[in-house]
Amino acid sequence: MTWLTILLHYRKALVWCKHHWKILAIALWTLIVFVIARKNVGAYKKVLDTTIDSYNKEVEVLQNSHDAELQKRNEVIRKHSESIDRLEKEYSGSKDELDVEKRSRYLELLSLYGSDPDGINEILEREFGFKHVE
């Protein structure tokens, strides 16, 4: 009797397998992929670790480069500000001297050519860049 029971269950299982063969195929495929992929996990982990290390090094290099550029920019801005301040101080003194020189030259030219209005216009135009417009 046990032999007939085993044969009956075998036939029922065979009919179930023929009817649901897709489930068995997916289960077998999953098992095969798991076995094959399990062998390469060490290599994948090593590649992942190498990639992460490379990424961290690149980030560090970029950060250092960015910091260096900021320092250079700040130094250039500081030098520029100092130069502008120095030039403003020099210009303020030079401007006063130049104004005095221009006034004295203008008065000198007026005293020399005061009687000739056309001549004074031409000289002022050449000397100071003024244009006489009528």
C-alpha positions as CSV (number, residue, x, y, z in Angstrom):
1,M,0.0,0.0,0.0
2,T,2.7,2.5,0.7
3,W,4.1,2.0,-2.8
4,L,0.8,2.9,-4.4
5,T,0.6,6.0,-2.1
6,I,4.0,7.2,-3.2
7,L,3.1,6.6,-6.9
8,L,-0.2,8.6,-6.4
9,H,1.6,11.6,-4.8
10,Y,4.3,11.4,-7.5
11,R,1.6,11.7,-10.3
12,K,-0.1,14.5,-8.5
13,A,3.2,16.4,-8.2
14,L,4.0,15.8,-11.8
15,V,0.6,17.2,-12.9
16,W,1.1,20.2,-10.6
17,C,4.6,20.8,-12.1
18,K,3.2,20.6,-15.7
19,H,0.5,23.1,-14.9
20,H,2.8,25.5,-12.9
21,W,6.1,25.1,-14.7
22,K,6.7,28.9,-14.8
23,I,6.9,29.1,-11.1
24,L,9.5,26.3,-11.0
25,A,11.5,27.9,-13.8
26,I,11.6,31.3,-12.0
27,A,12.7,29.5,-8.8
28,L,15.4,27.6,-10.6
29,W,16.7,30.7,-12.4
30,T,16.8,32.6,-9.0
31,L,18.8,29.8,-7.4
32,I,21.3,29.7,-10.3
33,V,21.8,33.5,-10.3
34,F,22.2,33.4,-6.5
35,V,24.9,30.7,-6.7
36,I,26.8,32.4,-9.5
37,A,26.6,35.9,-8.0
38,R,27.7,34.7,-4.6
39,K,31.1,33.8,-6.0
40,N,31.7,37.4,-7.3
41,V,30.6,39.3,-4.2
42,G,34.2,39.7,-3.0
43,A,35.3,41.2,-6.3
44,Y,32.2,43.5,-6.4
45,K,33.0,44.7,-2.9
46,K,36.6,45.4,-3.8
47,V,35.5,47.4,-6.9
48,L,33.0,49.4,-4.8
49,D,35.6,50.1,-2.1
50,T,38.1,51.3,-4.7
51,T,35.5,53.5,-6.3
52,I,34.5,55.1,-3.0
53,D,38.2,55.7,-2.1
54,S,38.8,57.3,-5.5
55,Y,35.7,59.5,-5.1
56,N,36.8,60.7,-1.6
57,K,40.3,61.5,-3.0
58,E,38.8,63.5,-5.8
59,V,36.5,65.4,-3.4
60,E,39.5,66.2,-1.2
61,V,41.6,67.5,-4.2
62,L,38.7,69.6,-5.4
63,Q,38.2,71.0,-1.9
64,N,41.9,71.9,-1.6
65,S,41.9,73.5,-5.0
66,H,38.8,75.5,-4.1
67,D,40.3,76.7,-0.9
68,A,43.5,77.7,-2.7
69,E,41.5,79.7,-5.3
70,L,39.6,81.5,-2.5
71,Q,42.9,82.4,-0.8
72,K,44.3,83.7,-4.1
73,R,41.1,85.7,-4.8
74,N,41.1,87.2,-1.3
75,E,44.8,88.2,-1.7
76,V,44.1,89.8,-5.1
77,I,41.1,91.7,-3.7
78,R,43.2,92.9,-0.8
79,K,46.1,94.1,-3.1
80,H,43.5,95.7,-5.4
81,S,42.0,97.6,-2.5
82,E,45.4,98.7,-1.2
83,S,46.3,99.9,-4.7
84,I,43.1,101.9,-5.1
85,D,43.6,103.5,-1.7
86,R,47.2,104.4,-2.5
87,L,46.2,105.8,-5.9
88,E,43.3,107.8,-4.4
89,K,45.8,109.4,-1.9
90,E,48.3,110.2,-4.7
91,Y,45.6,111.5,-7.0
92,S,44.1,113.8,-4.4
93,G,47.5,115.5,-3.9
94,S,48.3,115.5,-7.6
95,K,44.9,116.9,-8.5
96,D,45.4,119.9,-6.2
97,E,48.8,120.5,-7.7
98,L,47.5,120.1,-11.2
99,D,44.6,122.5,-10.6
100,V,47.0,125.1,-9.3
101,E,49.3,124.6,-12.3
102,K,46.4,124.7,-14.8
103,R,45.1,127.9,-13.3
104,S,48.5,129.6,-13.4
105,R,49.0,128.5,-17.0
106,Y,45.5,129.7,-18.0
107,L,46.1,133.1,-16.4
108,E,49.5,133.3,-18.1
109,L,48.0,132.5,-21.5
110,L,45.3,135.1,-20.9
111,S,47.8,137.8,-20.0
112,L,49.8,137.0,-23.2
113,Y,47.0,136.7,-25.7
114,G,44.2,138.6,-23.9
115,S,43.8,141.1,-26.8
116,D,43.3,138.3,-29.5
117,P,40.2,136.3,-28.8
118,D,40.6,133.9,-31.7
119,G,44.2,133.3,-30.8
120,I,43.4,132.6,-27.2
121,N,40.6,130.1,-28.3
122,E,43.1,128.2,-30.4
123,I,45.8,128.1,-27.7
124,L,43.3,127.0,-25.0
125,E,42.0,124.3,-27.3
126,R,45.6,123.0,-27.9
127,E,46.7,123.4,-24.3
128,F,43.7,122.1,-22.3
129,G,41.5,120.3,-24.9
130,F,38.7,122.8,-24.7
131,K,36.7,123.4,-27.9
132,H,35.2,126.8,-28.5
133,V,31.6,126.5,-29.8
134,E,29.7,129.6,-31.0
